[in-house]
Amino acid sequence: MRGVNDDEVGGARVELRYKPFEDLTIDANFTSQAETSGGSSRWTPPGVAAFAGDPIKPINGCDLCNTDVTRSPWSDNLQVFGVHCGL
């Protein structure tokens, strides 16, 4: 099936160094990552309980069912900035 259990991930990282004086260094960085998932690949066979314990109630496995308790499909975007000054 199209769009089921597919996963796309992309990202980039950039780092810059600026040295305005002999004894001063300024480093800056940026990291970005994006992920989109069309569905979970989790499968629990019939007769087996998934997540049997608090705080999640047991979910019984079955033929062709998803026992994942997370949202599906889903997407996530991460962006991290950083600056470091060194003498």
KOLGUMAR-590208 format. One record per residue: residue number from 1; z, x, y of N, C-alpha, C in turn. Coordinates in steps of 0.001 Angstrom, whole numbers, plus 500000, padded with zeros to 6 digits. Example, Ala and Ser with C-alpha at 12.3 -4.5 7.8 and 13.67 -1.06 7.14 Angstrom:
2
(node 1; (507800; 513190; 494310); (507800; 512300; 495500); (507800; 513200; 496700))
(node 2; (507080; 512850; 497750); (507140; 513670; 498940); (507870; 512900; 500030))
//
This chain:
87
(node 1; (500000; 500819; 498828); (500000; 500000; 500000); (500000; 500868; 501242))
(node 2; (499284; 500449; 502229); (499232; 501170; 503487); (500453; 500848; 504341))
(node 3; (501037; 501856; 504971); (502171; 501641; 505859); (503509; 501505; 505155))
(node 4; (503564; 501791; 503864); (504819; 501716; 503124); (505190; 503125; 502676))
(node 5; (506432; 503508; 502921); (506930; 504837; 502562); (506171; 505960; 503251))
(node 6; (505493; 505665; 504359); (504816; 506720; 505102); (505791; 507294; 506129))
(node 7; (505549; 508531; 506543); (506434; 509207; 507473); (505605; 510153; 508319))
(node 8; (505736; 510061; 509632); (505030; 510962; 510545); (506057; 511662; 511417))
(node 9; (505946; 512991; 511487); (506861; 513798; 512285); (506039; 514756; 513137))
(node 10; (506392; 514859; 514400); (505728; 515801; 515301); (506746; 516352; 516274))
(node 11; (506499; 517544; 516749); (507449; 518123; 517684); (506943; 519392; 518324))
(node 12; (507712; 519866; 519278); (507357; 521100; 519984); (508627; 521736; 520548))
(node 13; (508544; 523028; 520774); (509653; 523762; 521390); (509067; 524753; 522382))
(node 14; (509678; 524810; 523570); (509228; 525722; 524625); (510440; 526501; 525108))
(node 15; (510268; 527808; 525268); (511325; 528646; 525818); (510758; 529491; 526947))
(node 16; (511516; 529574; 528035); (511105; 530378; 529186); (512228; 531340; 529558))
(node 17; (511847; 532544; 529961); (512836; 533532; 530413); (512451; 533974; 531823))
(node 18; (513438; 533935; 532713); (513249; 534359; 534097); (514265; 535448; 534385))
(node 19; (513789; 536577; 534933); (514670; 537712; 535210); (514527; 538064; 536698))
(node 20; (515284; 537352; 537567); (515136; 537594; 539004); (515684; 538945; 539460))
(node 21; (516676; 539474; 538724); (517256; 540783; 539025); (517393; 541564; 537733))
(node 22; (517572; 542849; 537836); (517687; 543708; 536655); (518820; 543270; 535726))
(node 23; (519941; 542824; 536297); (521107; 542490; 535473); (521328; 540971; 535327))
(node 24; (520328; 540146; 535624); (520464; 538692; 535475); (519266; 538131; 534713))
(node 25; (519562; 537414; 533644); (518525; 536758; 532844); (518851; 535272; 532756))
(node 26; (517852; 534440; 532997); (518012; 532987; 532873); (517020; 532503; 531823))
(node 27; (517560; 531925; 530742); (516734; 531381; 529666); (516822; 529854; 529697))
(node 28; (515682; 529201; 529606); (515640; 527739; 529555); (514810; 527338; 528333))
(node 29; (515220; 526254; 527678); (514458; 525799; 526517); (514416; 524272; 526469))
(node 30; (513400; 523759; 525801); (513205; 522327; 525621); (512648; 522103; 524221))
(node 31; (513278; 521193; 523474); (512830; 520842; 522127); (512602; 519332; 522090))
(node 32; (511483; 518933; 521520); (511162; 517518; 521396); (510672; 517244; 519980))
(node 33; (511143; 516140; 519402); (510683; 515741; 518071); (510613; 514223; 518011))
(node 34; (509559; 513716; 517417); (509391; 512272; 517234); (509098; 512010; 515761))
(node 35; (509727; 510962; 515222); (509497; 510604; 513827); (509353; 509095; 513718))
(node 36; (508399; 508668; 512923); (508197; 507255; 512628); (508103; 507102; 511123))
(node 37; (508897; 506195; 510574); (508919; 505974; 509133); (508557; 504525; 508846))
(node 38; (507600; 504326; 507936); (507143; 502990; 507597); (508026; 502282; 506598))
(node 39; (508946; 502979; 505976); (509824; 502345; 505001); (510551; 503368; 504170))
(node 40; (511547; 502921; 503482); (512365; 503799; 502660); (511753; 503988; 501275))
(node 41; (512000; 505118; 500690); (511550; 505371; 499323); (512698; 505190; 498329))
(node 42; (513833; 504700; 498806); (514995; 504519; 497934); (514712; 503418; 496926))
(node 43; (515019; 503683; 495676); (514851; 502710; 494601); (516034; 502815; 493672))
(node 44; (516592; 501685; 493288); (517695; 501636; 492340); (517261; 500763; 491173))
(node 45; (517310; 501294; 489956); (516831; 500528; 488806); (517677; 499285; 488531))
(node 46; (517090; 498305; 487857); (517836; 497095; 487507); (519100; 497431; 486717))
(node 47; (520185; 496706; 486998); (521438; 496909; 486282); (522324; 497981; 486867))
(node 48; (521886; 498644; 487926); (522666; 499706; 488560); (523015; 499259; 489978))
(node 49; (524263; 499483; 490393); (524685; 499120; 491747); (524518; 500318; 492675))
(node 50; (523921; 500067; 493825); (523781; 501104; 494850); (524901; 500926; 495875))
(node 51; (525441; 501996; 496385); (526477; 501969; 497403); (527693; 501177; 496951))
(node 52; (528172; 501417; 495766); (529323; 500679; 495231); (530614; 501248; 495797))
(node 53; (531016; 500796; 496963); (532264; 501251; 497558); (532373; 500818; 499002))
(node 54; (533616; 500796; 499491); (533864; 500376; 500872); (533218; 501355; 501835))
(node 55; (532772; 500960; 503003); (532814; 499608; 503543); (531575; 498779; 503189))
(node 56; (530642; 499347; 502444); (529407; 498637; 502115); (529566; 497922; 500778))
(node 57; (529195; 496668; 500744); (529264; 495899; 499504); (528205; 496412; 498537))
(node 58; (528469; 496352; 497223); (527489; 496806; 496243); (526174; 496030; 496357))
(node 59; (525080; 496736; 496200); (523754; 496139; 496196); (523167; 496412; 494825))
(node 60; (522871; 495363; 494077); (522329; 495538; 492741); (520850; 495885; 492797))
(node 61; (520477; 496855; 491984); (519088; 497249; 491902); (518250; 496194; 491212))
(node 62; (516954; 496244; 491411); (516034; 495312; 490763); (514639; 495933; 490763))
(node 63; (513747; 495321; 490055); (512392; 495828; 489985); (511683; 495620; 491324))
(node 64; (511133; 496670; 491885); (510382; 496631; 493139); (511186; 496138; 494338))
(node 65; (512471; 496487; 494408); (513258; 496132; 495593); (513818; 497403; 496226))
(node 66; (514043; 497323; 497516); (514580; 498434; 498285); (516080; 498227; 498431))
(node 67; (516873; 499184; 497987); (518327; 499075; 498087); (518888; 499914; 499232))
(node 68; (518037; 500330; 500142); (518485; 501109; 501293); (519152; 500178; 502295))
(node 69; (520308; 500569; 502835); (521028; 499715; 503781); (520699; 500060; 505237))
(node 70; (519755; 500947; 505462); (519373; 501298; 506819); (518206; 500434; 507279))
(node 71; (517960; 500443; 508576); (516853; 499689; 509150); (515538; 500309; 508693))
(node 72; (514586; 499472; 508377); (513312; 499982; 507890); (512220; 498979; 508232))
(node 73; (511131; 499361; 508808); (510752; 500702; 509284); (511566; 501095; 510522))
(node 74; (511485; 502379; 510900); (512241; 502875; 512034); (511512; 504025; 512710))
(node 75; (511962; 504339; 513940); (511421; 505498; 514653); (512557; 506147; 515439))
(node 76; (512379; 507430; 515746); (513405; 508188; 516441); (512730; 509225; 517325))
(node 77; (513250; 509398; 518533); (512758; 510417; 519452); (513937; 511270; 519906))
(node 78; (513784; 512576; 519782); (514844; 513523; 520138); (514334; 514462; 521204))
(node 79; (515130; 514656; 522261); (514788; 515630; 523300); (516056; 516394; 523669))
(node 80; (515969; 517717; 523621); (517116; 518580; 523892); (516706; 519618; 524938))
(node 81; (517504; 519737; 526007); (517280; 520731; 527053); (518424; 521740; 527027))
(node 82; (518152; 522965; 527387); (519215; 523959; 527457); (518908; 525044; 528475))
(node 83; (519960; 525577; 529095); (519845; 526693; 530052); (520984; 527658; 529764))
(node 84; (520657; 528958; 529774); (521662; 529986; 529557); (521446; 531098; 530566))
(node 85; (522514; 531498; 531242); (522448; 532610; 532191); (523246; 533773; 531618))
(node 86; (522656; 534943; 531641); (523338; 536133; 531126); (523334; 537265; 532132))
(node 87; (524439; 537964; 532185); (524555; 539132; 533077); (524498; 540399; 532287))
//
